[in-house]
Amino acid sequence: MSSLSFSLNLGTLFPVLLAITLVRVLAMLHYASLRRVYPGFRTLMYSALMVFSGVGLLLLRAWAGELPMLVFLSNMAMLVQGALVYHGLGQYGRVPRLRERTRQNCIFIVLVSSLQLADVLIDPNMERRVLVLCAAAMFMSIRIAVELPMRGVRILPGWRIMCFSYLVTAALQVLRAYNVLTIPEFSALTMQTGGVIGVYAILYRIMQGSLELYVVFAMNSAMLEDDLHAATARIEHMAQTDALTGVLNRRGLELLGAEALRTSFLAGDSAAVVMFDLDRFKRVNDTLGHAAGDELLRGVAAMCQGSLREGDVFARYGGEEFVLVAPRTGEREAVLLAERLRVAVESALFPVMAGERVTASFGVASADQGGLEALLQRADAALYAAKESGRNRVELSTGPGLRREAAA
């Protein structure tokens, strides 16, 4: 009976890591070509590219030997990869003062890389070089794992998990440093053959790279979805807003006004609808022009909007006609509210009118049940009565009314 056995070493794992990292870079490039990506995505893609470059340089070192430039570039690639991860995750997490913190990382990398180069050129010592690199990589990993979650403002799917994964990276660097200290006569050959700690470190890097790919896709997709919801809300708001005055339009009134009535009636309260239009508005358009008429409508809408109570729904119903839905408002209170608005319109000095006064007629309807359309019809009938009674007055509806064209 035969047995099957195999061994893992750095010579077999490095090419696997190289291939997986290349696939990760290509996947991120393809994703970025198909949809919008946010700040942090490309930075993390560059970090994967830096892993690919670092592993390639390590393989080249194994083949060409410990050339000073190869040592400098491979060690620097490892540290730059950590700085890019810090910056990319920091962008996604909206970490404050990120540019300053990234600048600190860059200065740190330049100092460590300079020490490594000086070591190779002046007094080569593999054990010292590896220990310095382990300490530097451990520092970068702890900064990612601890500092980013503490300072992050926006938490996206998988973001904290990705940050915390670098705690394991830091622990592996500690174990690697301990391994170096316990191996007598540590050399380049010893580093290339690795050992159990080196094998575990590469295996973990492969798993961490896969996790990073999943997390960066998840974070970017979550931000795309948030932007889609925000854009939908903006479109919905535009569809419910009158372009001229900035208040609700008829569609917005039908949605929000009906909801305000329903809430009031469910709570056992009365609600009221106040409908008004500007008296002799056609004369304004005819004498001063339509631009002046538009300016007057904007001024009246702004004045009324500023006088609303919490929960009131105010809309331009059409032309010079406006509607106010007043939830939790009885008949007497609604009449007083309309009277205050009437006096406010009459007392206001609108610059476009060149000192000429503006008046408005009001119709009020109140109920403790029913729908918005029925109240609008009653308020409209009361408004018609106000027009017929001489304008610039408030009329209360006493019964059902029908829709008609108001007197000019």
RAFENPE-V507541 format. One record per residue. N is the residue number from 1. SS is DSSP state (A for helix, B for strand, O for the rest). OMEGA is omega as a letter, one per 30 degrees, with the letter a starting at -180 (* if undefined). NEAR is the number of other ideal C-beta (glycine too) atoms within 8 Angstrom. Layout:
N;SS;OMEGA;NEAR
N;SS;OMEGA;NEAR
This chain:
1;O;a;2
2;O;l;3
3;O;a;4
4;O;l;4
5;O;l;4
6;O;l;4
7;O;l;4
8;O;l;7
9;O;a;9
10;A;l;11
11;A;l;8
12;A;a;8
13;A;a;13
14;A;l;12
15;A;l;8
16;A;l;9
17;A;l;14
18;A;a;12
19;A;a;8
20;A;l;11
21;A;l;13
22;A;l;9
23;A;l;8
24;A;l;13
25;A;a;12
26;A;l;8
27;A;l;9
28;A;l;14
29;A;l;9
30;A;l;8
31;A;a;11
32;A;l;11
33;A;a;5
34;A;a;5
35;O;a;7
36;O;l;4
37;O;a;8
38;O;l;10
39;O;a;7
40;O;a;14
41;A;a;13
42;A;l;9
43;A;l;12
44;A;l;15
45;A;l;12
46;A;l;10
47;A;l;12
48;A;l;15
49;A;l;9
50;A;l;12
51;A;l;14
52;A;a;12
53;A;a;9
54;A;l;12
55;A;l;12
56;A;l;9
57;A;l;12
58;A;l;10
59;A;l;11
60;A;l;9
61;A;l;14
62;A;a;7
63;A;a;6
64;A;a;6
65;O;a;6
66;O;l;10
67;O;a;8
68;A;a;9
69;A;l;6
70;A;l;12
71;A;a;14
72;A;a;12
73;A;a;9
74;A;l;12
75;A;l;13
76;A;l;11
77;A;l;13
78;A;a;11
79;A;l;16
80;A;l;10
81;A;l;12
82;A;l;13
83;A;l;13
84;A;l;13
85;A;l;13
86;A;a;15
87;A;a;13
88;A;l;15
89;A;l;15
90;A;l;14
91;A;l;13
92;A;a;13
93;O;a;14
94;O;l;8
95;O;a;12
96;O;l;6
97;O;a;6
98;A;a;10
99;A;l;6
100;A;a;7
101;A;l;12
102;A;l;12
103;A;l;8
104;A;l;8
105;A;a;14
106;A;l;9
107;A;l;8
108;A;a;12
109;A;l;13
110;A;l;8
111;A;a;8
112;A;a;13
113;A;l;12
114;A;l;8
115;A;l;9
116;A;l;15
117;A;l;11
118;A;l;8
119;A;a;13
120;A;a;12
121;A;a;6
122;A;a;5
123;O;a;4
124;O;l;7
125;O;a;7
126;A;a;12
127;A;a;9
128;A;a;8
129;A;a;14
130;A;l;13
131;A;l;11
132;A;l;12
133;A;l;13
134;A;l;13
135;A;a;10
136;A;l;12
137;A;l;14
138;A;l;12
139;A;l;9
140;A;a;14
141;A;l;14
142;A;l;12
143;A;l;11
144;A;a;14
145;A;a;15
146;A;a;9
147;A;a;10
148;A;l;15
149;A;l;10
150;A;a;6
151;A;a;9
152;O;a;14
153;O;a;7
154;O;a;7
155;O;a;6
156;O;a;11
157;O;l;7
158;O;a;11
159;A;a;14
160;A;l;9
161;A;l;9
162;A;l;11
163;A;a;13
164;A;a;9
165;A;a;11
166;A;l;12
167;A;l;11
168;A;l;9
169;A;l;14
170;A;l;13
171;A;l;8
172;A;l;12
173;A;l;13
174;A;l;10
175;A;l;9
176;A;l;13
177;A;l;13
178;A;l;8
179;A;l;11
180;A;a;12
181;A;a;8
182;A;l;5
183;O;l;9
184;O;l;3
185;O;l;5
186;O;a;10
187;O;l;7
188;A;l;9
189;A;l;6
190;A;a;10
191;A;a;11
192;A;l;9
193;A;l;9
194;O;a;10
195;O;a;8
196;A;a;5
197;A;l;11
198;A;l;12
199;A;l;13
200;A;l;9
201;A;l;10
202;A;l;13
203;A;l;10
204;A;l;11
205;A;l;11
206;A;l;12
207;A;a;8
208;A;l;11
209;A;l;14
210;A;l;10
211;A;a;12
212;A;l;13
213;A;l;12
214;A;a;9
215;A;a;13
216;A;l;13
217;A;a;9
218;A;l;11
219;A;a;15
220;A;l;13
221;A;l;8
222;A;l;10
223;A;l;10
224;A;l;10
225;A;l;8
226;A;l;8
227;A;l;8
228;A;l;8
229;A;a;8
230;A;l;8
231;A;l;8
232;A;l;8
233;A;l;8
234;A;l;8
235;A;l;8
236;A;l;8
237;A;l;8
238;A;a;7
239;A;a;8
240;O;a;11
241;B;l;11
242;O;a;11
243;O;a;3
244;O;a;8
245;O;a;9
246;O;l;9
247;O;l;13
248;B;l;12
249;O;a;11
250;A;l;9
251;A;l;8
252;A;l;12
253;A;a;15
254;A;a;8
255;A;a;9
256;A;l;11
257;A;l;14
258;A;l;10
259;A;l;8
260;A;l;14
261;A;a;15
262;A;l;8
263;A;l;9
264;A;a;13
265;A;l;12
266;A;l;6
267;O;l;7
268;O;a;5
269;O;l;9
270;O;l;11
271;B;a;17
272;B;l;17
273;B;l;17
274;B;l;15
275;B;l;18
276;B;l;15
277;B;a;13
278;B;a;14
279;O;l;11
280;O;a;8
281;A;a;13
282;A;l;7
283;A;l;7
284;A;l;13
285;A;a;11
286;A;a;5
287;A;a;6
288;A;a;8
289;O;a;7
290;A;l;6
291;A;l;6
292;A;l;12
293;A;l;13
294;A;l;9
295;A;l;10
296;A;l;15
297;A;l;13
298;A;l;11
299;A;l;12
300;A;a;15
301;A;a;15
302;A;l;10
303;A;a;11
304;A;l;15
305;A;l;10
306;O;a;6
307;O;a;8
308;O;l;9
309;O;l;5
310;O;l;4
311;O;l;7
312;O;l;11
313;B;a;12
314;B;a;13
315;B;l;16
316;B;a;14
317;B;a;10
318;B;a;5
319;O;l;6
320;O;a;8
321;B;a;11
322;B;l;15
323;B;l;14
324;B;l;16
325;B;a;17
326;B;l;14
327;O;l;13
328;O;a;9
329;O;l;12
330;O;a;8
331;A;a;10
332;A;l;6
333;A;l;10
334;A;l;14
335;A;l;11
336;A;l;8
337;A;l;13
338;A;a;13
339;A;l;10
340;A;l;9
341;A;l;15
342;A;l;15
343;A;a;8
344;A;l;11
345;A;a;14
346;A;a;11
347;A;a;5
348;O;l;10
349;O;l;5
350;O;a;10
351;A;a;6
352;A;a;9
353;A;l;13
354;O;l;5
355;O;l;4
356;O;a;5
357;O;l;5
358;O;l;13
359;O;l;11
360;B;l;14
361;B;a;14
362;B;l;17
363;B;a;19
364;B;l;18
365;B;a;14
366;B;a;14
367;B;l;11
368;O;l;7
369;O;l;4
370;O;a;7
371;O;a;7
372;A;a;12
373;A;l;6
374;A;l;10
375;A;l;16
376;A;l;13
377;A;l;12
378;A;l;16
379;A;l;17
380;A;l;14
381;A;l;14
382;A;l;17
383;A;l;16
384;A;l;13
385;A;l;10
386;A;l;14
387;A;a;11
388;A;a;7
389;O;l;8
390;O;l;5
391;O;l;10
392;O;a;9
393;O;l;10
394;B;l;11
395;B;l;13
396;B;l;10
397;O;l;13
398;O;l;3
399;O;a;5
400;O;l;7
401;O;a;12
402;O;l;6
403;O;l;6
404;O;l;7
405;O;a;2
406;O;l;10
407;O;a;5
408;O;*;5
